[in-house]
C-alpha cells in the first residue's frame, strides 16, 4: 500500500492535501518551534529527511546515523535535535541536523536484555523521546518494548527503568507548568487492565495509574493543554492485535475530568468501529485547542473535546486503511 507524508494546509479559505516523500513510510515528524518551515521526518527504511521550506523540497540528512530506521524525533528547549532508531540508539544534532553524535550507552543498561518489539522480537526501537521543557539536559526515552529510561546530562549517561514504571510507552508528554510530571500513553493495559494511562509527578521515580472511566486500555497518544497541565486528552484502542485489522478495530478519544477520571469525547468524530486510535496534538498557542488525525480524517476541537470539527478536506479513500503514525501542527 502506498505510503507518504502529507501536508494539510488552508489556502484562500480552502483546505488542501499535498503528498510528500512518496514511496517512504514516515514514522515520526517534528518542526522547529522558532522556524516552523523547517521540518524533519524519520522513515522506516529510508532514513531522515529535512525540509527548510515547509515541504516544497526535501533532503536526506543524518549521514552519521548508523540506521535507516528513524523511529523517534524531538527538539529540546535549546533547539538541539534528538533522534531515536531501530535497533535502539540515540543521536543528537546541535547544528540543525548538519552533523550527528551518538549518545551511546543506552543499549548497555541492565534491562536491555529484556527489550523486544513483538512484531519483530529479535529487535527493539526508540518509540518516543521527550526532552524536559524546563531542563534541556534531561530527557525521557521510551523503548518499544521494555523500558522508559532517562538522562540528566544530555545523553552522556543513562538511568535505567524503575520497577513500577510502564514498559510499553507509546507517547510521553511533559508540561512547563508542571515540572517533573510525566504523562504516558502506554500499551501496558492490553495485558494489565487498569495500566493503560500512567503518570509520574517526580520525574519518573514513582508512578500511578489513574484509569477510571477509560474502558479501552491500549493507549497510543496523549496531549496536554498548552496552559492547563490538568487538561489531558488521550486516545486508545482495543488491543494491539486489532491495530491493523480495521473490521475489528474500535478506538476512542478520552479527556480528563476535574476529578481525575476520564470521559469519552467523540462528538463530531466518526464511529468508533473501524477508527484507528487518533494521534492527538495540543496547540502551542490556543488553550483548549487540540488536533487529532486518524484513518477517517483530520479533526480539531477548540473547547477541550466538547465537540470536534472535521477539517473540510477531501480525504483520500486509500488513507482509510492506513494508520497515521505522527502529526505536527504549525500555527
Backbone torsions as a table, in degrees:
resi	resn	phi	psi	omega
1	UNK	NA	135.6	-178.1
2	UNK	-64.5	134.6	177.3
3	UNK	-126.3	156.6	-179.8
4	UNK	-168.9	172.5	167.2
5	UNK	-93.5	145.1	178.3
6	UNK	-123.4	147.5	174.6
7	UNK	-118.2	122.9	178.5
8	UNK	-111.1	120.2	-174.8
9	UNK	-140.6	158.4	178.5
10	UNK	-103.8	130.3	179.9
11	UNK	-140.1	123.0	-179.6
12	UNK	54.5	39.8	176.3
13	UNK	80.4	4.5	-179.4
14	UNK	-125.1	142.7	178.7
15	UNK	-90.8	145.0	179.5
16	UNK	-143.9	156.6	178.6
17	UNK	-112.2	133.2	171.6
18	UNK	-119.0	141.0	177.7
19	UNK	-98.8	137.3	179.3
20	UNK	-134.9	156.7	177.2
21	UNK	49.7	47.3	-179.9
22	UNK	-64.1	151.9	-177.8
23	UNK	69.0	17.0	167.7
24	UNK	-116.6	168.1	175.0
25	UNK	-117.6	91.5	179.7
26	UNK	-66.1	137.4	179.1
27	UNK	-113.7	-28.4	-174.4
28	UNK	-151.7	155.1	-177.7
29	UNK	-150.5	145.4	174.9
30	UNK	-150.8	144.0	176.1
31	UNK	-117.0	150.8	-179.4
32	UNK	-72.1	127.9	-177.2
33	UNK	-58.5	-38.8	-176.8
34	UNK	-96.7	1.2	179.0
35	UNK	-148.4	73.4	-170.0
36	UNK	-65.2	-13.3	176.2
37	UNK	-76.4	-12.6	176.3
38	UNK	-92.9	118.2	-173.8
39	UNK	-130.7	139.4	175.9
40	UNK	-116.5	136.9	178.9
41	UNK	-129.2	129.0	175.0
42	UNK	-103.1	140.1	-176.2
43	UNK	-120.1	166.6	-175.5
44	UNK	-68.2	-42.4	-174.4
45	UNK	-132.6	-1.9	-172.8
46	UNK	-114.2	11.2	174.7
47	UNK	84.0	-155.2	-172.8
48	UNK	-110.4	136.7	179.4
49	UNK	-123.3	151.7	178.3
50	UNK	-132.6	138.4	170.7
51	UNK	-123.1	135.1	177.4
52	UNK	-109.5	7.8	-178.5
53	UNK	-132.0	35.3	176.0
54	UNK	69.5	22.1	176.3
55	UNK	102.6	-2.2	179.0
56	UNK	-64.9	-32.2	176.8
57	UNK	-145.0	156.9	-176.4
58	UNK	-136.1	149.6	174.3
59	UNK	-137.2	145.1	175.8
60	UNK	-76.4	133.3	177.7
61	UNK	-131.5	172.0	175.9
62	UNK	89.1	38.2	-179.6
63	UNK	-59.8	-26.3	-179.7
64	UNK	-82.5	-7.5	-178.5
65	UNK	-80.8	120.2	-171.7
66	UNK	-88.3	47.3	175.1
67	UNK	-165.5	141.9	175.5
68	UNK	-90.8	-5.0	-179.3
69	UNK	-99.9	100.1	-179.5
70	UNK	-98.6	110.5	-169.6
71	UNK	-108.9	-10.8	-179.1
72	UNK	-153.5	144.6	179.4
73	UNK	-140.9	145.2	174.8
74	UNK	-158.6	156.6	174.6
75	UNK	-125.8	126.4	-177.4
76	UNK	-86.3	179.1	-173.4
77	UNK	-65.3	-19.0	177.0
78	UNK	-93.5	4.5	178.2
79	UNK	84.8	6.0	177.9
80	UNK	-77.7	142.3	-175.8
81	UNK	-102.1	130.2	179.4
82	UNK	-110.3	138.6	179.0
83	UNK	-128.3	138.3	172.1
84	UNK	-117.7	149.6	-174.3
85	UNK	-131.1	174.9	165.7
86	UNK	-118.5	127.4	-8.1
87	UNK	-59.4	165.2	-168.8
88	UNK	-65.2	109.4	172.8
89	UNK	-142.8	158.4	179.7
90	UNK	-122.5	134.2	175.1
91	UNK	-127.3	154.7	178.4
92	UNK	-139.2	140.6	174.8
93	UNK	-117.7	131.4	177.6
94	UNK	-105.3	8.5	-177.1
95	UNK	-135.8	45.9	175.0
96	UNK	62.0	29.7	174.4
97	UNK	91.7	5.8	179.7
98	UNK	-72.8	-41.4	177.8
99	UNK	-134.8	155.7	-175.5
100	UNK	-134.4	144.6	178.0
101	UNK	-124.4	129.9	176.7
102	UNK	-75.0	134.4	174.7
103	UNK	-98.7	85.0	-168.6
104	UNK	-75.6	169.0	175.8
105	UNK	107.6	-17.4	-175.3
106	UNK	-65.7	-37.2	-178.2
107	UNK	-78.5	-2.6	178.6
108	UNK	-98.6	1.7	177.6
109	UNK	-65.4	150.0	-176.9
110	UNK	-56.2	-35.2	-176.4
111	UNK	-76.6	-10.4	-174.4
112	UNK	-59.1	-28.4	179.6
113	UNK	-63.8	-18.5	-178.5
114	UNK	-101.9	-1.6	-178.7
115	UNK	-74.4	136.6	-179.7
116	UNK	-164.3	131.3	178.8
117	UNK	-93.5	115.6	-169.6
118	UNK	-51.8	-44.3	179.8
119	UNK	-65.2	-27.7	175.8
120	UNK	-132.6	78.1	-169.3
121	UNK	-63.1	-12.8	179.0
122	UNK	-79.0	-5.4	-177.3
123	UNK	-138.2	-175.4	177.1
124	UNK	-158.2	169.1	-176.7
125	UNK	-149.1	163.0	172.8
126	UNK	-82.8	112.5	-177.4
127	UNK	-83.7	-36.3	-173.8
128	UNK	-152.7	144.5	174.0
129	UNK	-124.7	127.1	179.7
130	UNK	-127.2	97.4	173.5
131	UNK	-67.3	145.1	178.6
132	UNK	-71.3	126.0	-178.7
133	UNK	-69.1	-12.9	179.5
134	UNK	-107.1	-6.3	-177.0
135	UNK	-155.0	101.8	-173.2
136	UNK	-69.6	-14.5	176.7
137	UNK	-83.8	-8.8	178.2
138	UNK	-103.1	132.1	178.4
139	UNK	-148.8	149.2	176.3
140	UNK	-109.2	136.0	-177.3
141	UNK	-120.4	125.0	-178.9
142	UNK	-102.5	117.7	-178.7
143	UNK	-96.1	127.8	176.2
144	UNK	-104.5	104.2	9.0
145	UNK	-129.9	139.6	173.8
146	UNK	150.6	-21.3	-174.1
147	UNK	-166.8	155.2	163.6
148	UNK	-116.2	113.0	-177.5
149	UNK	-117.2	165.2	-173.0
150	UNK	-140.9	160.0	170.3
151	UNK	-130.9	146.9	175.5
152	UNK	-119.0	6.7	-177.5
153	UNK	-135.7	37.5	175.0
154	UNK	72.3	20.9	177.8
155	UNK	95.3	6.3	178.2
156	UNK	-72.7	-36.4	175.9
157	UNK	-135.9	162.0	-174.4
158	UNK	-129.4	146.3	178.2
159	UNK	-110.2	125.7	-175.6
160	UNK	-74.1	169.0	179.8
161	UNK	-59.6	154.6	173.2
162	UNK	-101.7	156.5	-171.1
163	UNK	-56.6	-39.2	-173.8
164	UNK	-92.1	2.3	-179.6
165	UNK	-73.4	151.9	175.3
166	UNK	-63.1	153.3	-176.5
167	UNK	-102.6	-22.9	-172.7
168	UNK	-126.4	70.5	-176.3
169	UNK	-87.8	121.9	-180.0
170	UNK	-90.8	-38.3	173.8
171	UNK	-142.1	147.8	179.5
172	UNK	-137.4	136.1	179.2
173	UNK	-127.2	154.2	169.7
174	UNK	-131.9	168.2	-176.5
175	UNK	-140.9	133.5	-176.8
176	UNK	-63.9	-24.2	179.8
177	UNK	-86.6	-3.0	179.6
178	UNK	-134.4	70.8	-177.0
179	UNK	-56.1	134.4	178.0
180	UNK	85.7	-5.3	-177.7
181	UNK	-91.6	129.7	178.6
182	UNK	-117.0	131.8	178.2
183	UNK	-112.9	121.6	-172.5
184	UNK	-125.1	127.1	169.7
185	UNK	-96.8	116.0	-171.1
186	UNK	-123.6	161.2	172.1
187	UNK	-94.1	3.0	-177.0
188	UNK	-60.3	-31.1	-176.6
189	UNK	-66.3	-17.8	177.7
190	UNK	-64.7	-34.0	178.5
191	UNK	-101.7	-26.3	-178.3
192	UNK	-128.3	85.6	-178.6
193	UNK	-51.1	138.0	-177.0
194	UNK	93.0	0.8	-178.5
195	UNK	-116.4	17.7	-176.2
196	UNK	-70.4	-47.0	176.8
197	UNK	-103.3	133.0	-178.6
198	UNK	-128.6	150.9	-178.3
199	UNK	-147.0	140.6	175.6
200	UNK	-127.6	146.3	178.2
201	UNK	-116.9	11.4	-177.7
202	UNK	-138.8	46.3	178.4
203	UNK	61.3	27.3	174.6
204	UNK	90.1	7.9	178.3
205	UNK	-72.6	-38.1	175.4
206	UNK	-131.4	157.1	-174.3
207	UNK	-136.7	150.5	169.0
208	UNK	-131.9	164.6	-172.7
209	UNK	-130.5	75.9	179.6
210	UNK	-79.9	97.3	-173.3
211	UNK	-118.8	10.7	-177.5
212	UNK	-58.8	128.3	178.0
213	UNK	92.7	-8.5	-178.6
214	UNK	-99.1	96.3	-174.5
215	UNK	-75.3	-31.9	176.2
216	UNK	-89.9	135.3	-166.9
217	UNK	-119.4	0.5	175.8
218	UNK	-98.4	91.3	-174.5
219	UNK	-84.0	142.4	-179.9
220	UNK	-123.9	-20.8	-174.9
221	UNK	-148.1	149.1	175.5
222	UNK	-147.6	142.1	179.7
223	UNK	-142.0	147.9	-175.7
224	UNK	-124.3	135.7	-178.2
225	UNK	-56.2	145.2	-175.3
226	UNK	-62.3	-30.0	-177.7
227	UNK	-107.2	-39.8	-174.1
228	UNK	-105.3	108.8	-178.0
229	UNK	-69.9	-4.5	176.6
230	UNK	-97.5	-3.7	174.8
231	UNK	-92.5	106.9	-174.4
232	UNK	-127.9	134.3	174.4
233	UNK	-121.4	136.2	-179.3
234	UNK	-136.1	154.5	175.4
235	UNK	-118.1	150.4	-176.8
236	UNK	-150.4	157.7	178.7
237	UNK	-127.8	-173.2	-177.4
238	UNK	-74.9	-77.3	178.1
239	UNK	-141.3	161.7	178.9
240	UNK	-63.5	-23.9	179.7
241	UNK	-64.6	-21.9	-177.6
242	UNK	-101.1	3.0	-169.1
243	UNK	-63.1	-28.4	178.5
244	UNK	-116.9	8.0	175.3
245	UNK	-100.7	92.9	-168.1
246	UNK	-68.6	-25.3	177.4
247	UNK	-71.1	-32.1	-178.2
248	UNK	-94.7	-11.9	-173.7
249	UNK	-70.1	139.9	174.1
250	UNK	-144.6	120.9	-173.9
251	UNK	-132.3	159.5	-179.1
252	UNK	-150.7	162.6	174.3
253	UNK	-114.4	136.2	-179.0
254	UNK	-123.9	151.2	171.4
255	UNK	-125.7	153.2	-177.6
256	UNK	-85.4	133.1	175.0
257	UNK	-81.7	171.4	179.9
258	UNK	-66.0	-24.7	179.1
259	UNK	-86.6	3.8	177.7
260	UNK	93.3	-11.5	176.8
261	UNK	-82.6	174.2	-175.9
262	UNK	-115.4	149.1	172.6
263	UNK	-135.7	146.1	179.1
264	UNK	-69.1	139.3	178.3
265	UNK	-134.6	91.1	-171.6
266	UNK	-124.1	7.2	-177.4
267	UNK	-62.4	119.4	-179.0
268	UNK	96.7	-6.9	177.0
269	UNK	-96.8	164.6	178.4
270	UNK	-67.3	172.0	176.2
271	UNK	-60.8	148.8	-177.3
272	UNK	-64.0	-35.2	-177.0
273	UNK	-71.5	127.4	-179.0
274	UNK	84.9	2.3	-179.3
275	UNK	-96.0	127.5	172.3
276	UNK	-72.2	149.5	179.2
277	UNK	-60.7	118.5	-175.4
278	UNK	-62.4	143.0	168.8
279	UNK	-85.0	121.1	-172.7
280	UNK	-110.0	135.2	-179.8
281	UNK	-130.1	133.3	176.8
282	UNK	-85.5	142.9	173.6
283	UNK	-63.5	142.5	175.2
284	UNK	-90.9	1.1	-176.5
285	UNK	-122.0	-36.6	-168.6
286	UNK	-119.1	119.6	177.0
287	UNK	-66.4	138.3	-179.6
288	UNK	89.2	-10.2	-176.9
289	UNK	-96.4	128.6	175.9
290	UNK	-135.4	148.1	176.0
291	UNK	-118.5	140.7	-179.3
292	UNK	-134.6	133.6	176.7
293	UNK	-121.4	136.1	178.3
294	UNK	-144.6	-177.7	-178.9
295	UNK	-66.2	-15.6	-178.7
296	UNK	-97.8	-1.0	177.3
297	UNK	142.1	-172.0	-179.6
298	UNK	-114.8	133.2	-173.1
299	UNK	-133.7	154.4	179.8
300	UNK	-142.8	142.1	172.9
301	UNK	-122.0	142.8	174.2
302	UNK	-113.2	6.8	-176.5
303	UNK	-133.6	40.6	175.9
304	UNK	56.0	41.9	172.4
305	UNK	85.3	3.9	174.5
306	UNK	-57.5	-39.6	176.1
307	UNK	-152.2	154.9	179.8
308	UNK	-121.2	145.4	176.9
309	UNK	-118.9	131.3	177.0
310	UNK	-75.3	132.0	174.6
311	UNK	-64.8	127.2	-171.5
312	UNK	-76.8	82.6	178.9
313	UNK	-139.6	143.9	178.6
314	UNK	-71.5	113.4	-175.6
315	UNK	-85.4	120.0	-178.7
316	UNK	-59.2	138.7	-177.5
317	UNK	-58.9	-36.8	-176.2
318	UNK	-68.0	-20.4	179.0
319	UNK	-71.3	-20.2	-176.9
320	UNK	-70.0	-15.1	177.4
321	UNK	-113.1	28.8	174.5
322	UNK	-127.4	159.9	-178.0
323	UNK	-111.0	103.9	176.6
324	UNK	-59.6	126.4	-169.9
325	UNK	-99.1	-21.8	-176.1
326	UNK	-158.2	158.8	-178.2
327	UNK	-153.7	139.2	170.1
328	UNK	-130.3	145.1	-177.2
329	UNK	-116.7	127.2	178.0
330	UNK	-108.4	119.8	-176.3
331	UNK	-114.4	NA	NA
